[in-house]
Amino acid sequence: MPNNLTPLEIDALTEIFNIGIGRAANSLNQMVSQTVDLTIPEIEILPNKDAINKLDIDNSVEISAVTQQFSGDFNGQALLMFSKENGLQLVSLLLGNKIPIEDLSELEQDSLVEIGNVILNACFGTVINFLESSIFIEMPEFIQGNLNKIFTYSSEQDWSLYIKVKFTLPSEKIAGHISFIMDITSLEIFQESVRKFVFGITSKAQG
């Protein structure tokens, strides 16, 4: 089992993702003119096989998802996921409720990819800037199916750094998940980046 992040590193990483998710939520607010509520990011190191169970989504539910692979200083997969019904509702909001939900299927893929691109890149941009990391982000991909089809990330190691945020649009009863799965082989580099960030903050505070 790998070494866990220290409580201070967890706090720093949570704050970084909070800022990134907040920026993503603000972008989504502007896109759909709705208030978005967010949970505090859950961050932990766990076996790859357990990560899928952390999502609290029934494997029989059909999901609409946007996924992006990333590589560089650390490698992994980012996911933006909705139930198929909630995905269509979100697309309807994006288009101003001008098209009946039953007629949205043809527009769903492009619209959700646009939403996913905005949200995931807002998160990535924040994390990369704070940790001063070098990351290559692949183009977003739309996938529809159950969790086993959506959750495709795997590595040669048995452990991953797992980050999850749940967000909701309460007025529309729409809920979704943002998840990041990071290869544990990147953890040493990742931890060093977090430590530099924490050291920079504590040094300024002491100064």
N, C-alpha and C positions, 0 to 999 in steps of 0.2 A: 504494500500500500504506500502511495507517495506521501511526502510530507504535506501537511495542510498549510494553507495560507495563515499567517498570524492574524489575530483579531484586528490589529491596526491596518494590515494589508486588506483585509475584508472590508473594513470601514472605508478605506480610501477607494477601493474598487467599486463599492456600492455607490459612493458619492459620484464617482466619474460616470457610472452608468445612469445614475439618477439625472445628471445634467444632460447626458446624451438622449435619454428617453424623454426628458422634459422638452428638449428641442424638437424631437420627433413628434411629440404630442402637439406641440404648438403648430408644427407644419400641417398635421392632420386636422387640427382645429380650423385652420384657414381653408383647407381643401373642402371640408364638409360642413363648415359653419356649425359645429357641435362641440360641446364641452367633452373632453376626454379625461377619464379618471385612470390613474396608474397605481399599481402596487409597488412597494419597495422591491428592488431586484433581489431575488434569492440566488445566492452564490455558494457553491460547494464543489468539492472534488468527490467524484463517485464513479463506480464502475459504469462502463458504456451501456451495459445491458439494463442498468437501472434508470438511465436518463429518460428513456421513453415513458417510464411509469410516473415520472415527476410531473408530467403535463396534465394529469387529471382529466384526460380525454378518453372516452370509450373508443376502443379500437374498431368498433362496428360503425362509428359515425363517419360519414363522408366529409372530408376536410378540403377546403380550398387554401392553398398555401403559396407563398412566394419564398424561395430559398436562394441564398447566395453563398457560394464557397469562397473562402479567403485563405490566403497563404502569404508567407513572408517570415517576419520575426516569430509569428505563431500562426498555426493553421487550424481551420475548422469550418463550421457551417453556421450560418445565421438563418433563422426561420421566422416568418410572420404567418400565423395560422388562424383561420376562422372555420366554424362549421360552414357547410356550403350555403345554408340559409342566411347566416349572418354575413357571409361574403357578398351575397347578392344584395342584401340590405345596404351594406356599405357602398357598393357600386351605385345603387340607386341614389343614395345621398350625394355621392360625388357628382352625379349627373343632374342633380337638382330635382330628383323625383319626377322627371319628365317622361320616363319610360316605365311601363308596368314591369314589375319584378319578373313575371313569367316570360317577358321578351328580352331579358338582360343577358341570357347565357352567352350570346355571341360577343358581347362587350365585356364580359366578366374578366377574361384573361388579361387583356390589355390594361383595363382599369385597375385591377388588383396589382399588376406588375408595377404600374405607375405609383400606386400607394406604397407598395413594399419598397420600391427603390428610394422613395423620399424618406420613409421611416428608418429603414436599415442603414442608409447612408448617413442620416443625421446621427445615429448611434455610433457608427464606425468613425465618422469624422471627428467626433468628440473624443473617443477613446484614443485614436491615433495621435491627435494633437496633444492630449494630456500626457500620454506615455511616450511621446516622441518616437513612435514605432514606424517601421516600414512595412506596409501591408498592400498586397495586390488583391483587389476585389473583383470577382468574376461578374458577368452580367446576371441580373436576376432571372430566375426561371419559375414559371407557374406550374404547379403540380396539383392534381386533384385525386383523392383516394383516401384510404384509411391511414392510420399512423405509421404502419409498417412500410407503406409506400412513400410517405412524406419524410420520415425520419431516416435518412439514408447515410448519414455520416458515420464513418468507422475509421479506426486507426489500428496500427500494429500493436498498440498498447491496450491494456484492459481498462484504463482510467481516463477520464476527461474532466476538465474544468467546465462546470455547467452553470449557466446563468439564465434565469427565467423572470419575465415580467408579464403580468396580466393587465390588460387595459380594457376599459368599458366605455361605451357611450350610453349612459344611463337613460337618457330620454328616449332612445331608440331600442333599448334592451339588446344592444350589440356587444359581444365580448370576443376578445381574441388574445393570442399569446405571442410574445416575442421571446425567442430562445436563442442562445449562443452556446454551441458546443465546441470546445477547444481541445486540441490534441495535447495530452499530458506531456508528451515529449517536448512541447514548447514551454512547459511550465517554468523551468529554470530561467529562461530568457524573459518570460512574462513577469515572473516575480521580481527579477532585477529591475525591470522597467517600473513596476509598482513601487519598489523600494526607493528608486531615484525620485519618483514623484512625491512620496511621503517625506523623504529627507529634505526635498526642496521646500515643502510646506513647513516642516518643523524648524528648519534653519531660518526661514523668514520670520517665524513666530518668535524665535529666541532672539533674533537680531532686533 
